[in-house]
């Protein structure tokens, strides 16, 4: 599998960003994700819905993964997320053999993407200013909800 260039990686980010904005508008945590097939086709999209659904496992990546439905194999797939994936979502990537993770930003939260890279998952960190601004604004406005989401409370 060839490495993904940053231009291609950035072209996949808008779906995840749209999901993050929808989550914020619904009163939730603005983290969005999308799972793409090896051919670049969108398989599933989702957003963090912990608040909206009262479900602590409804993270953006898990929502996109569930929306994609059952796949025979995840080899060659790409998970795009607006924020570095937490340990829970990083485990999902490893468990199912997702080949690549595109991270919108890792400035406001440095999750498990280094661990993923150490275990053979290709990681592309974009340091996208819009993703950073979205999370900074949310963390400033709702530090309590943010602490709950990352398991710090």
C-alpha positions, 0 to 999 in steps of 0.5 A: 500500500502506497503512502498517502500524500498530504494533499489527498489526505486533506481532500478527505477531511471535509466530511469529518469536519462537517460531522464535527460541526453537526455534533457541536450544533447538536450540543455535543463534542465536535469530533467527526470521522469518516471511513474510506475504502481502499478505492477512496469510496466513503464507507461511513461517516459519524460524529461523537454522540456521547451527549446526544445519545447518552452513550459513552461509547459513541465516539466519532470514529466508532460512529463512522465505523458502525455506519460503514457496516460489516466489511470483509476486510479493513485492509487498505481502509482509511479512518479520517478524524478531526482529532487524534484518536483516543485509546478506545478509538485507537484500539478499534483501528488496531483490532480491525486492521484499518491501514491508515488514520488521517488526523485533522489535528493533534494539538489540543489532544494527543491521543494514540496516533503515535502508538498506532504508527509504532504498530504499522498503521500509517498516520498522517497528521494534518495540523488543520487550523479549522480543526484546532479552532473548533476544538479550542473553542469547544474546550474553552466553552465546555471544559466540564464536558471535554474532561468527561469525554477524555475520561479526566473527570 
